[in-house]
Amino acid sequence: MAELRLSMTIEARKVLSDLLRLIAPTSARVSVNRAQIPDSDTDLSSYWTETLSAQATEEARLLAKAFAQAKGDPAIIILNSTEEALAFLRALSAVRLALRDLVFPEITDAQLENSENIDDVSLPSEKRHAIACYSCFGLLQQSLILQIEPEAFDS
């Protein structure tokens, strides 16, 4: 069982939930596009595209539901199994990749992963919120990975 504590204001959780509601459907499409499914066999390609899209859509629903149901201060998200935690992790990754591809194409990966290097004063508030979400989801990914595989960050 994995547990995520969201030590953030209700307003910040609302921004995250709003962003998820807007980008979650797109994140499934981005996951399919990034998979680079070969199209040499039309039937196989269709099967993989439909399967991956359905899985990504379901995982996005899990993510949105978990944030919507998080209660308390700090709000806590409980993932009852390793499989559920891995699905949550994949959904976080899909949303971050969608943000990367659709909202921040002009910002380098290095800048995104170290967001204090971004001159966010000149960015519109929607992009500032999206950067905050991108960073928050990255921290949640790290927390989950440490709970699922504690040795992952040993160096």
N, C-alpha and C positions, 0 to 999 in steps of 0.2 A: 504494500500500500504506500502510495506517495501522497505528500501533503504540501500544498503551496500556500504560503501566507502572503496575502496581498496587503502590505503595509502602505496603503495609499488612501487618499481621501475618497469619499463617495463620488465627488465630482470627477476625479481621475478615473475611477472605475467606470463611470458613465461614459467618459471619452473613449475608453478602451472598448466598451460594449457597443457604442455607436460605430466606431471604426470597424469592429468585427462584423456588425450587421451589414455594413456597406461593402466590405472587401471579401468576406468569406466566400460568397458565390464565385467571385473572380479568382480567388486563390485556387480553387479546384481546377479551373481552366488553365491557370499558369502552371500548376503541377503537371497536367497532361502535356502542355506545350514543352515544358522543360525536359520531360521524359524522353523526348526524341524517339518516339515509337516508329520503327521502320515501317514503311508503307508498301513494301514489295509484295506482301500477302494481304490483300484487302480484308478478308475475313478475320485474320489474326489481328491485324491493326485495329479493326473496329471493336473486336472483343476487348483488347487491352485498353483502348481508349475509353470504352464504356465502363469497364471494371475500375480503372484508375479514377475516372471521374466520379463514379458512385462512391468509392472509398473516400476520396478527398472531400466530397460533399458531406458525407456522414461524419467524418472527423471534424470538419468545420462546424457542424451542428453541435458536436460534443463540446468543442471549445466555447462556442457562444453560450450554450446551456450552462456550462460550468461557471462562466463569468456572471451570467444572469442570476444564478442561484447562490453565488458567494455571499454569505452574510457574516455580520460581526465586524469587530474592529480590533485587530486586523481581520479582514475577511479571509476565510479559509476555503480552499478548493481541495477536496479529498478525492483522490483517484484510487479506486478500490483494488486494482490489479496492475501488474506489470503491463499487460496488454493495453489496458485503458491509458496508462501513463505513456506508453509508446505512441498510441494514437493521438494523444494530446500533444506530444512532442512533434509528431509529424504535422499536425494542424498548425502549431506555432511556426514551424519551419515554412509551411506553405504560405501562411499569411506574411511572414517576413520576406519571402521571395517575391510575393505579389507586390508588396510595398516597394521592394527593391526595383522590380522591373517597371512598375507602372507609375509610381509617385516620384522616385528618385533616380531616374536614368542618368541625370547629369552629375550625380554625386558618386564618388569612387567608393568601392567597398571599404577601403581603409578609413575613409572619412565617416562612413556610416557606422562602422564598428567602434569608432572612437569619436562619438558625436560631439564632444566638446570642441573638436576642430572645425566644426561647421559654423559659419557665420549666420546663426539663425535669426539675427535681428532683421536681416533683409528678407527673410522667408515669410510667406503668408502664414497666418495662424494655422490653417489646415495642415500645412507641411510641418510646422513646428510640432503640432499634435501627433502627426504621423511619425516623426522622428522619435518623439518620446515613446510612442507605442512600440516602434521597432526596437528601441533600446530595452524597454520593459520586457518585451517578449523574449529578447535575447537572455536577459537575466533569469526569466522563468525557465527557459531551455536549460541553462546551466544548472539551476537548482534541481530540475528533474533528472538531468543526466547524473548529477552527483548522488541522488537518491537511488537511481536505478543501477548505476555502475560507479560506485565510489572511487574506483581506481582510475577513472577516465581522465582526470586532470593531474594525476601524479606524473612528475617529470624528474 
